[in-house]
Amino acid sequence: MHRFSVCLIALLFAAAGTAHFVWPSAFARIVPPSLPAPYMLVYVSGAAELLGALGVLIPKSREYAGWGLILLALAVFPANVHMALHPADFEGIPAWALYLRLPLQVGLVGWIYWALGLRIRA
């Protein structure tokens, strides 16, 4: 486990989770139109981020929280793809930044896995 990275991950997800509740409309607009109840999805994912942030700081729940955050990052990946494929819907954000989010999301998953010392068990 890498203590500094664990703290950064907790801070990142705590900030993101809080932002879901402070600015829900900003997050609801990136939910792909094929998914139902965008605001509900925003609040659920925000709560999951907050729980994951707290969970990675507690040694007994760290592994579960880490896997939960990885699953969450994978679950919201379609929103990043939606943004990259529809840059005109997101004025003010350069198209290159929308595409950059895709590999960054993959890197986030790898960082969580590495920092928390997660292992895939057979």
DSSP file with accessible surface (Angstrom, degrees, kcal/mol):
  #  RESIDUE AA STRUCTURE BP1 BP2  ACC     N-H-->O    O-->H-N    N-H-->O    O-->H-N    TCO  KAPPA ALPHA  PHI   PSI    X-CA   Y-CA   Z-CA
    1    1 A M              0   0   95      0, 0.0     2,-0.7     0, 0.0   115,-0.2   0.000 360.0 360.0 360.0 142.2    0.0    0.0    0.0
    2    2 A H     >  -     0   0   77    113,-2.3     4,-2.5     1,-0.2     3,-0.2  -0.893 360.0-161.5-114.5  99.3    1.2    3.5   -0.8
    3    3 A R  H  > S+     0   0  185     -2,-0.7     4,-2.3     1,-0.2     5,-0.2   0.843  86.5  49.6 -52.8 -46.2    0.0    5.8    1.9
    4    4 A F  H  > S+     0   0  155      1,-0.2     4,-2.2     2,-0.2    -1,-0.2   0.937 113.5  46.6 -62.9 -44.6    0.4    9.1    0.0
    5    5 A S  H  > S+     0   0   17      2,-0.2     4,-2.8     1,-0.2    -1,-0.2   0.886 109.2  55.1 -64.6 -38.2   -1.5    7.8   -3.1
    6    6 A V  H  X S+     0   0    3     -4,-2.5     4,-2.5     1,-0.2    -1,-0.2   0.936 109.2  47.4 -60.3 -44.4   -4.2    6.3   -0.9
    7    7 A C  H  X S+     0   0   67     -4,-2.3     4,-2.5     2,-0.2    -2,-0.2   0.904 112.2  49.8 -64.2 -39.5   -4.8    9.8    0.7
    8    8 A L  H  X S+     0   0   65     -4,-2.2     4,-2.9     2,-0.2    -2,-0.2   0.900 110.3  50.1 -65.9 -40.0   -4.8   11.4   -2.8
    9    9 A I  H  X S+     0   0    0     -4,-2.8     4,-2.6     2,-0.2     5,-0.3   0.934 111.4  48.9 -62.7 -44.9   -7.3    8.9   -4.0
   10   10 A A  H  X S+     0   0    6     -4,-2.5     4,-2.4    -5,-0.2    -2,-0.2   0.932 113.4  46.9 -60.8 -43.8   -9.5    9.5   -1.0
   11   11 A L  H  X S+     0   0  116     -4,-2.5     4,-2.6     2,-0.2     5,-0.2   0.926 111.8  50.8 -64.3 -45.0   -9.3   13.3   -1.6
   12   12 A L  H  X S+     0   0   80     -4,-2.9     4,-2.5     1,-0.2    -2,-0.2   0.943 115.3  41.2 -58.4 -49.1  -10.0   13.0   -5.3
   13   13 A F  H  X S+     0   0    9     -4,-2.6     4,-2.8     2,-0.2     5,-0.2   0.847 112.9  53.7 -74.2 -30.5  -13.1   10.9   -4.8
   14   14 A A  H  X S+     0   0   33     -4,-2.4     4,-2.3    -5,-0.3    -1,-0.2   0.925 112.3  45.3 -65.9 -42.2  -14.3   12.9   -1.8
   15   15 A A  H  X S+     0   0   60     -4,-2.6     4,-2.4    -5,-0.2    -2,-0.2   0.934 115.6  46.1 -66.2 -44.8  -14.1   16.1   -3.9
   16   16 A A  H  X S+     0   0   29     -4,-2.5     4,-1.6    -5,-0.2    -2,-0.2   0.921 113.1  49.6 -64.9 -43.1  -15.7   14.4   -6.9
   17   17 A G  H  X S+     0   0    0     -4,-2.8     4,-0.8     1,-0.2    -1,-0.2   0.918 111.6  48.6 -62.6 -42.1  -18.5   12.9   -4.8
   18   18 A T  H >X S+     0   0   72     -4,-2.3     4,-1.9     1,-0.2     3,-1.1   0.921 106.8  56.7 -62.8 -42.4  -19.2   16.3   -3.1
   19   19 A A  H 3X S+     0   0   15     -4,-2.4     4,-2.9     1,-0.3    -1,-0.2   0.844  97.8  62.8 -60.2 -32.2  -19.3   18.0   -6.5
   20   20 A H  H 3< S+     0   0   14     -4,-1.6    -1,-0.3     1,-0.2    -2,-0.2   0.832 110.5  38.8 -61.4 -32.0  -22.0   15.6   -7.6
   21   21 A F  H << S+     0   0   91     -3,-1.1    -1,-0.2    -4,-0.8    -2,-0.2   0.753 118.6  46.8 -89.5 -27.2  -24.2   17.0   -4.8
   22   22 A V  H  < S+     0   0   82     -4,-1.9    -2,-0.2     1,-0.2    -3,-0.2   0.886 130.3  19.1 -81.0 -41.1  -23.2   20.7   -5.2
   23   23 A W  S >X S+     0   0  159     -4,-2.9     4,-1.1    -5,-0.2     3,-0.8  -0.475  71.3 155.8-126.6  60.1  -23.5   20.8   -9.0
   24   24 A P  H 3> S+     0   0   22      0, 0.0     4,-2.7     0, 0.0     3,-0.3   0.851  70.8  60.8 -60.7 -32.1  -25.7   17.9  -10.0
   25   25 A S  H 3> S+     0   0   69      1,-0.2     4,-1.7     2,-0.2     5,-0.1   0.868  99.3  56.5 -65.5 -33.4  -26.8   19.5  -13.3
   26   26 A A  H <4 S+     0   0   47     -3,-0.8     4,-0.3     1,-0.2    -1,-0.2   0.874 114.2  39.4 -63.8 -35.7  -23.3   19.6  -14.6
   27   27 A F  H >< S+     0   0   50     -4,-1.1     3,-1.2    -3,-0.3     4,-0.5   0.846 109.6  59.5 -82.5 -34.8  -23.0   15.8  -14.0
   28   28 A A  H >< S+     0   0   11     -4,-2.7     3,-1.1     1,-0.3    -2,-0.2   0.852  98.2  60.4 -63.2 -32.3  -26.5   15.0  -15.2
   29   29 A R  T 3< S+     0   0  127     -4,-1.7    -1,-0.3     1,-0.2    -2,-0.2   0.691 101.8  52.8 -73.0 -14.5  -25.8   16.5  -18.6
   30   30 A I  T <  S+     0   0   27     -3,-1.2    -1,-0.2    -4,-0.3    -2,-0.2   0.539  80.7 108.4 -96.7  -4.2  -23.0   14.0  -19.3
   31   31 A V  S <  S-     0   0   23     -3,-1.1    48,-0.0    -4,-0.5     8,-0.0  -0.556  84.9-106.2 -68.9 127.9  -25.1   11.0  -18.5
   32   32 A P    >   -     0   0   15      0, 0.0     3,-2.2     0, 0.0    -1,-0.1  -0.286  23.7-123.7 -55.9 139.4  -25.7    9.2  -21.9
   33   33 A P  T 3  S+     0   0  110      0, 0.0    -2,-0.1     0, 0.0    -3,-0.0   0.719 107.1  68.7 -60.5 -20.3  -29.3    9.8  -23.1
   34   34 A S  T 3  S+     0   0  110      2,-0.1    -3,-0.0     0, 0.0     0, 0.0   0.638  86.9  82.4 -74.0 -12.8  -29.9    6.0  -23.3
   35   35 A L  S <  S-     0   0   79     -3,-2.2     2,-0.1     1,-0.1     6,-0.0  -0.737  80.2-125.6 -94.7 142.8  -29.7    5.8  -19.5
   36   36 A P  S    S+     0   0   96      0, 0.0     5,-0.2     0, 0.0    -2,-0.1  -0.386  77.4  13.5 -82.8 161.5  -32.7    6.6  -17.3
   37   37 A A     >  -     0   0   49      3,-0.1     4,-2.3     1,-0.1     3,-0.2   0.891  63.1-170.8  47.9  65.9  -33.0    9.0  -14.4
   38   38 A P  H  > S+     0   0   50      0, 0.0     4,-2.3     0, 0.0     5,-0.1   0.875  82.3  51.3 -57.2 -39.7  -29.8   11.0  -14.9
   39   39 A Y  H  > S+     0   0  110      2,-0.2     4,-2.5     1,-0.2     5,-0.2   0.905 108.9  50.8 -67.5 -38.1  -30.1   12.9  -11.6
   40   40 A M  H  > S+     0   0  109     -3,-0.2     4,-2.8     1,-0.2     5,-0.2   0.934 110.7  49.6 -61.9 -42.9  -30.6    9.7   -9.7
   41   41 A L  H  X S+     0   0   58     -4,-2.3     4,-2.6    -5,-0.2     5,-0.2   0.892 109.9  51.8 -63.6 -36.8  -27.5    8.2  -11.3
   42   42 A V  H  X S+     0   0    4     -4,-2.3     4,-2.5    -5,-0.2    -1,-0.2   0.938 112.7  44.1 -63.9 -46.7  -25.6   11.4  -10.4
   43   43 A Y  H  X S+     0   0   92     -4,-2.5     4,-2.5     2,-0.2    -2,-0.2   0.911 114.6  48.8 -67.7 -40.0  -26.6   11.2   -6.7
   44   44 A V  H  X S+     0   0   91     -4,-2.8     4,-2.4    -5,-0.2    -2,-0.2   0.938 114.1  45.4 -65.2 -44.5  -25.9    7.4   -6.5
   45   45 A S  H  X S+     0   0   17     -4,-2.6     4,-2.3    -5,-0.2    -2,-0.2   0.892 112.5  52.0 -68.6 -35.1  -22.5    7.7   -8.1
   46   46 A G  H  X S+     0   0    0     -4,-2.5     4,-2.3    -5,-0.2    -2,-0.2   0.926 110.6  47.4 -63.6 -43.4  -21.7   10.7   -5.9
   47   47 A A  H  X S+     0   0   38     -4,-2.5     4,-2.8     1,-0.2     5,-0.2   0.910 110.9  52.3 -64.3 -39.1  -22.6    8.8   -2.8
   48   48 A A  H  X S+     0   0   39     -4,-2.4     4,-2.6     1,-0.2    -2,-0.2   0.895 108.7  50.6 -64.2 -38.2  -20.6    5.8   -4.0
   49   49 A E  H  X S+     0   0   21     -4,-2.3     4,-2.5     2,-0.2    -1,-0.2   0.919 111.2  47.9 -64.8 -42.8  -17.6    8.1   -4.5
   50   50 A L  H  X S+     0   0   62     -4,-2.3     4,-2.2     2,-0.2    -2,-0.2   0.921 113.5  47.0 -64.7 -43.3  -17.9    9.5   -1.0
   51   51 A L  H  X S+     0   0  122     -4,-2.8     4,-3.0     2,-0.2    -2,-0.2   0.907 112.9  49.8 -64.5 -40.6  -18.3    6.0    0.5
   52   52 A G  H  X S+     0   0    8     -4,-2.6     4,-2.3    -5,-0.2    -2,-0.2   0.906 108.5  52.8 -64.2 -40.1  -15.3    4.8   -1.5
   53   53 A A  H  X S+     0   0    6     -4,-2.5     4,-0.6     1,-0.2    -2,-0.2   0.923 114.5  41.7 -61.2 -44.6  -13.2    7.8   -0.3
   54   54 A L  H >X S+     0   0  102     -4,-2.2     3,-1.1     1,-0.2     4,-0.6   0.929 112.4  55.8 -67.0 -43.1  -14.0    7.0    3.3
   55   55 A G  H >< S+     0   0    9     -4,-3.0     3,-1.0     1,-0.3     6,-0.3   0.841 100.4  56.4 -61.9 -36.3  -13.5    3.3    2.8
   56   56 A V  H 3< S+     0   0    0     -4,-2.3    -1,-0.3     1,-0.2    -2,-0.2   0.750 103.5  56.5 -70.8 -17.9  -10.0    3.5    1.4
   57   57 A L  H << S+     0   0   85     -3,-1.1    -1,-0.2    -4,-0.6    -2,-0.2   0.631  94.3  75.1 -84.5 -14.1   -8.9    5.4    4.5
   58   58 A I  S XX S-     0   0   79     -3,-1.0     3,-1.5    -4,-0.6     4,-1.2  -0.887  76.0-147.6-102.0 113.8  -10.1    2.5    6.8
   59   59 A P  G >4 S+     0   0   96      0, 0.0     3,-0.5     0, 0.0     4,-0.5   0.848  94.8  53.0 -51.7 -40.9   -7.7   -0.4    6.7
   60   60 A K  G 34 S+     0   0  193      1,-0.2     4,-0.2     2,-0.1    -4,-0.1   0.747 119.4  34.3 -69.8 -22.0  -10.4   -3.1    7.2
   61   61 A S  G <> S+     0   0   35     -3,-1.5     4,-3.0    -6,-0.3     5,-0.3   0.437  89.6 100.5-108.6  -0.2  -12.5   -1.8    4.3
   62   62 A R  H <X S+     0   0   43     -4,-1.2     4,-2.7    -3,-0.5     5,-0.2   0.886  82.4  47.1 -56.7 -46.2   -9.7   -0.6    2.0
   63   63 A E  H  > S+     0   0   62     -4,-0.5     4,-2.4     2,-0.2    -1,-0.2   0.947 115.4  45.0 -64.7 -45.9   -9.7   -3.6   -0.3
   64   64 A Y  H  > S+     0   0  189      1,-0.2     4,-2.4    -4,-0.2    -2,-0.2   0.920 114.7  49.0 -63.1 -42.9  -13.5   -3.6   -0.8
   65   65 A A  H  X S+     0   0   14     -4,-3.0     4,-2.7   -10,-0.2    -1,-0.2   0.904 109.8  52.5 -63.9 -40.5  -13.5    0.2   -1.2
   66   66 A G  H  X S+     0   0    0     -4,-2.7     4,-2.2    -5,-0.3    -2,-0.2   0.938 111.2  45.1 -61.6 -47.1  -10.8    0.0   -3.8
   67   67 A W  H  X S+     0   0   73     -4,-2.4     4,-2.6     1,-0.2    -1,-0.2   0.893 112.4  53.5 -64.2 -36.9  -12.6   -2.6   -5.9
   68   68 A G  H  X S+     0   0   35     -4,-2.4     4,-2.5    -5,-0.2    -2,-0.2   0.912 108.7  48.2 -62.8 -42.1  -15.8   -0.6   -5.5
   69   69 A L  H  X S+     0   0    2     -4,-2.7     4,-2.7     2,-0.2    -1,-0.2   0.878 110.6  51.7 -67.2 -35.9  -14.0    2.5   -6.8
   70   70 A I  H  X S+     0   0   10     -4,-2.2     4,-2.2     2,-0.2    -2,-0.2   0.946 111.2  47.1 -64.1 -45.7  -12.6    0.5   -9.7
   71   71 A L  H  X S+     0   0  116     -4,-2.6     4,-2.4     1,-0.2    -2,-0.2   0.901 112.1  51.1 -62.0 -39.0  -16.1   -0.8  -10.6
   72   72 A L  H  X S+     0   0   22     -4,-2.5     4,-2.1     2,-0.2    -2,-0.2   0.927 108.1  51.3 -63.8 -44.3  -17.5    2.8  -10.3
   73   73 A A  H  X S+     0   0    3     -4,-2.7     4,-0.5     1,-0.2    -1,-0.2   0.895 112.9  46.3 -61.2 -37.5  -14.8    4.1  -12.6
   74   74 A L  H >< S+     0   0   98     -4,-2.2     3,-0.6     1,-0.2    -1,-0.2   0.883 109.8  54.5 -70.7 -36.7  -15.7    1.4  -15.1
   75   75 A A  H 3< S+     0   0   71     -4,-2.4    -2,-0.2     1,-0.2    -1,-0.2   0.831 110.6  44.5 -67.3 -33.2  -19.4    2.1  -14.7
   76   76 A V  H >X S+     0   0   48     -4,-2.1     4,-1.1     1,-0.2     3,-1.1   0.524  86.3  94.8 -90.4  -2.7  -19.0    5.8  -15.5
   77   77 A F  H <X S+     0   0   63     -3,-0.6     4,-2.3    -4,-0.5     3,-0.4   0.875  76.1  62.1 -56.0 -39.9  -16.7    5.2  -18.5
   78   78 A P  H 3> S+     0   0   65      0, 0.0     4,-2.9     0, 0.0    -1,-0.3   0.854  98.9  56.7 -57.4 -30.3  -19.7    5.3  -20.9
   79   79 A A  H <> S+     0   0   13     -3,-1.1     4,-2.2     2,-0.2    -2,-0.2   0.909 107.3  48.0 -66.0 -38.7  -20.3    8.9  -19.9
   80   80 A N  H  X S+     0   0    4     -4,-1.1     4,-2.2    -3,-0.4    -1,-0.2   0.896 112.3  48.7 -67.7 -39.4  -16.7    9.8  -20.9
   81   81 A V  H  X S+     0   0   47     -4,-2.3     4,-2.5     2,-0.2    -2,-0.2   0.930 109.8  52.7 -64.2 -44.5  -17.2    8.0  -24.2
   82   82 A H  H  X S+     0   0   21     -4,-2.9     4,-1.1     1,-0.2    -2,-0.2   0.916 109.9  48.3 -56.8 -44.6  -20.5    9.9  -24.7
   83   83 A M  H >< S+     0   0    5     -4,-2.2     3,-0.5     1,-0.2    -1,-0.2   0.924 111.5  49.2 -62.9 -44.1  -18.7   13.2  -24.1
   84   84 A A  H 3< S+     0   0    1     -4,-2.2    -1,-0.2    14,-0.3    -2,-0.2   0.870 112.8  47.5 -65.1 -35.1  -15.9   12.3  -26.5
   85   85 A L  H 3< S+     0   0  109     -4,-2.5    -1,-0.2     1,-0.2    -2,-0.2   0.644 119.1  39.5 -81.5 -14.7  -18.3   11.3  -29.3
   86   86 A H    X<  +     0   0   83     -4,-1.1     3,-1.7    -3,-0.5     4,-0.3  -0.438  63.9 154.3-130.7  59.1  -20.5   14.4  -28.9
   87   87 A P  G >   +     0   0   49      0, 0.0     3,-1.8     0, 0.0     6,-0.2   0.802  69.4  66.6 -62.2 -26.7  -18.1   17.3  -28.3
   88   88 A A  G 3  S+     0   0   81      1,-0.3     3,-0.5    -3,-0.1    -5,-0.0   0.779  94.7  59.5 -65.0 -23.7  -20.6   19.8  -29.7
   89   89 A D  G <  S+     0   0   94     -3,-1.7    -1,-0.3     1,-0.2     2,-0.1   0.549 103.1  54.5 -77.8  -9.0  -22.8   19.1  -26.7
   90   90 A F  S X  S-     0   0    3     -3,-1.8     3,-1.7    -4,-0.3    -1,-0.2  -0.482  76.5-176.7-127.2  60.9  -20.0   20.2  -24.3
   91   91 A E  T 3   +     0   0  170     -3,-0.5    -3,-0.1     1,-0.2    -2,-0.0  -0.228  68.9  37.0 -57.8 145.2  -19.0   23.7  -25.5
   92   92 A G  T 3  S+     0   0   84      1,-0.2    -1,-0.2     0, 0.0    -2,-0.0   0.266  97.3  92.4  93.6 -12.2  -16.2   25.2  -23.6
   93   93 A I  S <  S-     0   0   66     -3,-1.7    -1,-0.2    -6,-0.2    -3,-0.1  -0.966  80.5-124.0-114.3 119.0  -14.3   21.9  -23.3
   94   94 A P    >>  -     0   0   61      0, 0.0     4,-1.6     0, 0.0     3,-0.7  -0.300  16.9-123.7 -61.3 144.4  -11.9   21.2  -26.1
   95   95 A A  H 3> S+     0   0   47      1,-0.2     4,-2.1     2,-0.2     5,-0.2   0.875 111.4  58.9 -56.5 -38.3  -12.4   18.0  -28.0
   96   96 A W  H 3> S+     0   0  177      1,-0.2     4,-2.2     2,-0.2    -1,-0.2   0.880 103.8  51.9 -61.7 -33.9   -8.9   16.8  -27.2
   97   97 A A  H <> S+     0   0   24     -3,-0.7     4,-1.3     2,-0.2    -1,-0.2   0.865 106.8  53.0 -69.6 -35.1   -9.7   17.1  -23.5
   98   98 A L  H  < S+     0   0    1     -4,-1.6     4,-0.4     1,-0.2   -14,-0.3   0.896 112.7  44.2 -66.3 -38.7  -12.8   15.0  -23.9
   99   99 A Y  H >< S+     0   0  118     -4,-2.1     3,-1.1     1,-0.2    -2,-0.2   0.847 106.9  60.2 -73.4 -32.2  -10.7   12.3  -25.6
  100  100 A L  H 3X S+     0   0   79     -4,-2.2     4,-1.8     1,-0.3    -1,-0.2   0.818  92.6  68.1 -64.3 -29.1   -7.9   12.6  -23.0
  101  101 A R  H 3X S+     0   0   88     -4,-1.3     4,-2.1     1,-0.2    -1,-0.3   0.810  90.6  64.4 -59.7 -30.3  -10.4   11.6  -20.3
  102  102 A L  H <> S+     0   0   37     -3,-1.1     4,-1.6    -4,-0.4     3,-0.2   0.975 108.1  34.9 -64.7 -55.5  -10.6    8.1  -21.8
  103  103 A P  H  > S+     0   0   77      0, 0.0     4,-2.6     0, 0.0    -1,-0.2   0.847 114.8  59.5 -68.5 -28.2   -7.0    7.0  -21.2
  104  104 A L  H  X S+     0   0  108     -4,-1.8     4,-2.4     2,-0.2    -2,-0.2   0.885 102.6  52.7 -64.3 -35.8   -7.0    9.0  -17.9
  105  105 A Q  H  X S+     0   0   30     -4,-2.1     4,-1.9     2,-0.2    -1,-0.2   0.912 109.5  48.5 -64.8 -40.3   -9.9    6.9  -16.7
  106  106 A V  H  X S+     0   0   96     -4,-1.6     4,-2.2     1,-0.2    -2,-0.2   0.921 111.2  50.7 -64.2 -42.9   -7.9    3.7  -17.5
  107  107 A G  H  X S+     0   0   43     -4,-2.6     4,-2.7     1,-0.2    -2,-0.2   0.879 106.2  55.6 -62.3 -37.0   -5.0    5.2  -15.6
  108  108 A L  H  X S+     0   0   30     -4,-2.4     4,-2.5     2,-0.2    -1,-0.2   0.924 106.8  49.9 -61.3 -43.5   -7.2    6.0  -12.6
  109  109 A V  H  X S+     0   0   30     -4,-1.9     4,-2.4     1,-0.2    -2,-0.2   0.938 112.5  47.3 -60.6 -45.9   -8.2    2.3  -12.4
  110  110 A G  H  X S+     0   0   38     -4,-2.2     4,-2.6     1,-0.2     5,-0.2   0.889 110.6  52.3 -62.9 -39.8   -4.5    1.2  -12.6
  111  111 A W  H  X S+     0   0   75     -4,-2.7     4,-3.2     2,-0.2     5,-0.3   0.927 110.2  47.5 -63.8 -44.8   -3.6    3.8  -10.0
  112  112 A I  H  X S+     0   0    0     -4,-2.5     4,-2.2     2,-0.2     6,-0.3   0.944 113.1  49.0 -60.3 -47.8   -6.3    2.6   -7.5
  113  113 A Y  H  <>S+     0   0   67     -4,-2.4     5,-2.0    -5,-0.2     4,-0.4   0.933 118.2  39.4 -58.0 -47.6   -5.2   -1.1   -8.1
  114  114 A W  H ><5S+     0   0  129     -4,-2.6     3,-1.1     3,-0.2    -2,-0.2   0.946 115.5  49.6 -68.2 -50.7   -1.5   -0.3   -7.6
  115  115 A A  H 3<5S+     0   0    0     -4,-3.2  -113,-2.3     1,-0.3  -109,-0.2   0.857 114.7  43.3 -63.8 -35.0   -1.9    2.2   -4.7
  116  116 A L  T 3<5S-     0   0   14     -4,-2.2    -1,-0.3    -5,-0.3    -2,-0.2   0.465 107.9-122.5 -91.7  -0.4   -4.2    0.0   -2.6
  117  117 A G  T < 5 +     0   0   32     -3,-1.1    -3,-0.2    -4,-0.4    -4,-0.1   0.849  47.2 176.0  65.7  34.8   -2.2   -3.2   -3.3
  118  118 A L      < -     0   0    3     -5,-2.0     2,-0.4    -6,-0.3    -1,-0.2  -0.378  10.4-166.0 -72.6 152.0   -5.1   -5.0   -4.8
  119  119 A R        -     0   0  140     -2,-0.1     2,-0.6     2,-0.0    -5,-0.0  -0.998  22.6-125.3-139.7 143.1   -4.7   -8.4   -6.3
  120  120 A I        -     0   0  137     -2,-0.4     2,-0.4     1,-0.0    -2,-0.0  -0.771  33.0-150.7 -86.2 123.1   -6.9  -10.6   -8.5
  121  121 A R              0   0  178     -2,-0.6    -2,-0.0     1,-0.0    -1,-0.0  -0.787 360.0 360.0-100.8 140.2   -7.3  -13.8   -6.7
  122  122 A A              0   0  155     -2,-0.4    -1,-0.0     0, 0.0     0, 0.0  -0.361 360.0 360.0 -80.0 360.0   -7.9  -17.1   -8.6
